Structure formats: C-alpha cells, structure tokens
Amino acid sequence: MPERPGGGAAGPAFATMGLPVELVQALRREGLETTFPIQAAAIPDILAGRDVLGRAVTGSGKTLAFGLPMLVRLRRGASAPGRPRGLVLAPTRELALQIERTLDEAAVALGLRLATAVGGLPIKRQAERLGRGVDLLIATPGRLGDLLDRGTVAVDAVRTVAIDEADHMAELGFIDDVRAILDLLPGDCRHLLFSATLDEAVDALVRDYLDDPVRHDVTEAEKPVAPPDPATAPAPPDTDAVTHHLLRVRPADKRAVVTEIAARSGRTLLFVRTQYGADKLARRLRESGIGAVALHGGLTQNQRVRTLAAFSAGAAPVLVATDVAARGIHVDDITLVVHVDPAADAKDYLHRSGRTGRAGAGGTVVTIVTGTEEDTTAVLRDAAVAHRVSRVRPGDPHLTEMTGARLPTGRPVSDPAAPAAPRPPADTPGKPRRHSGRPPHPARRGKRRAH
C-alpha cells in the first residue's frame, strides 16, 4: 500500500482525478481516499496521453501515480496472447513484485490482467502466463530480454511504458538493456519515466525517448531543511516524522551497541555493506537471542521470499540487509533503520532511510561510526537531513532513549527464515514397531535366545 512521506497535507481526492468509479471504490476499500503530491501531479497528464518525467523520493506513492492511469488507458481493449499492451520496467525483482502487489486490486476492479517477468523464477512458467494473455507486464530488463530472445513475448502492442527508478537502472548497468527494449516499442507509445535523481544516463533516456514530457518534481517540497552546524548550533528538536542520529562508539563497543539496538521492541532494519557481513551479523544476533534474518543478492528467490515473509509477519523482528533492500522493499511499521555500515553517498543514505517514516508515521534513523565521522557527516549534509551527534556505550540510557535499545536474552534462537524441516517417516528409529501378528522366523528366535 502506498505511503505519504513526511506526513504532508492531504492532496485532492482520487475521485476528482478523472478515474473510473469502480477504480475509486477499489482504492477506498484499501483505505485510500486522497492523493499524494506526485499522484495529484502526474495522474491527469498520463490520462491525457502525455509523456511524463517524474522525480519523487522512495515511498512517495509513485507506483500508483503511473500505475493507475496506465490501467485506465488499458481498460478498453483486449491483449492478444504474448502481446501485452502496457509495460513497466523495474530494476529489481523485489520492486517488480511489489508493483504487482500494489496494482493488483486496481487491476481486478477494471477486469485487467497483470503478470511479472523477473529473474530468479522459472522462465517457462512466466512464458506460459504470457501465453494466456496479459494486459500489463511488469518486468526486469534482463528477464524481458530473455523472453524476447525466445520469442515468447512481443512488445509491438505496447502503448504505454513506465520506467521506474531509472537512476537505479543506471547504477546496476541496465541502461543498454532498457534502450534495447524501448527501441522495439511502437512509435506512438507513451513514455513515463520516474527517478529520484537525474544523472547523465537518465538525462540521455529522457532526451532520446520522451516526447516533450511534462515534468513533475516533488523532491524539493519533500526535502528536509538543511541541518545547522552541530558545532555552533543546538541539536534540532524531535518531530513527528523521522529523526536522524549519528552515534559515535568505540570500535570495541560496536558489536554490543548494535546487539542492544537490535534487541529493541519493534521492527528494525540494519544495513551493512557486504553479503558476508549480513549473514555474519544475523547469525550473531540469533546467537544472542534476537530473531534476525539476512537479505542480500546472494540468496535464491525462495530464500528471499522466506526471509521477507518472516520479517513481514514478525517472526523475525530484525532484517539485516545489503543495499539490495534499500529499493523496492516495502514492509509496514519499520520504526528504526540502522546504518551499521555508513552509506556510501547521500543517494544510498536516503534510499536506505526511506524504509522508515512511511505513511507519515514517525521513525528513527541511526548511523554508527567508530572513528572519524567526517565522510559520514558529508553524506548527511549532502542528503540535507538534520541530525543529532551523540557518543554512546553499551547500556547507555541515552542509547535506550533514542532507539529503545535493551539487553538481549542471550538464549540462542533458530533462523526464522529456515525452510521447514521435512516430516519424519512413519517408522522412525526408536519408535515401537507395530507387531504383524506373525510368529518370528525360527532363525531369529534362535538369535534372540543366544542374546
């Protein structure tokens, strides 16, 4: 479900956006009555058939901003097998699957069919689904390219394409794949491009493929006020939205501080740099009695599904993740984000931090540093977030006040994302066998007597 970042004032009602009554009713059933800024800005132009360039931060509701009008434009007409009429390109399978979940109820209300085509899942099954007919296809560029090469899908019937998180596409090296797909689309196809930032590669996409686009930028309205110099100004007051903290700890204390933070009550997301670091930290937390799971690019799709299910359901209150989880992952009620390893730049910091404080709820973001924090301070300054700087140690009451940190139980727990153990066979060792009623073989009788 989409969120309102920062808790801004409600926008116009969906009912005033020119959307069909059945779609407005479906949104109302989901508890959605009013628009977010990017939705109010983009929906009318997409409905009018304009190309749109949208800039909005993570969690701003942009999926519905492009998804709802795309579905409305598709409701009149039918899609032939293997020839979708709408296409959404997403950089990761997690984001693609989230887009499908977000748009599912709206599509059902309009009698439309959705499907995803992403890596990590059986391509044959995806091809079969496309063969039954799909109105809107949500795909990662690599998997869609594989399906195009196999001839199991064609994009010559696509009338609207949306490119979500185009900046992340560029970071992952997918721009050439995206261009190859866009080159196959019909000349009258409408192009929608959404990105948090507009770097050189994204600017080139806009220039080469968007036709006189309408530009909507809601990032400036959502950007926090630049922080004061902590050396000369008092710490900023807490707000109802997200507070940011820079915690200085001794290297010898870092593990204990992170463990106490993770032992808090509430859903917590810890970011680290490497896959090995994610697995190692999650294991150590479980050894301390904290239900933690790890998410990173080295997991299979089944492992990712189990991990996110455990975190979403609350079986694992702590998720330790690499930056793969900073984009495209939406789990409700994450109240604390911890940069165990500081973000490399402002963009990564904002995408990581955007996992909390969604839907206008409060949240806390903590960055832990063990030495000089000059580089991290520069990242926070570039991200334009006001923050408090504190020095803490394990058991510090101030640490508890900021994060809810507490001592762990120390009783090891099992991995909440581990696959269920297979059921033992009916005839297990040590279990009495049911007597057949037949007398034992004479030779066996002799052996028994010998014992």
Beta strands, then each sheet from edge to edge (+ up, - down):
strand 1: 52-55
strand 2: 86-89
strand 3: 114-117
strand 4: 136-139
strand 5: 160-164
strand 6: 190-195
strand 7: 214-217
strand 8: 242-248
strand 9: 267-271
strand 10: 292-295
strand 11: 318-321
strand 12: 334-339
strand 13: 363-369
strand 14: 388-391
sheet 1: 3+ 4+ 2+ 5+ 6+ 1+ 7+
sheet 2: 10+ 11+ 9+ 12+ 13+ 8+ 14+
end
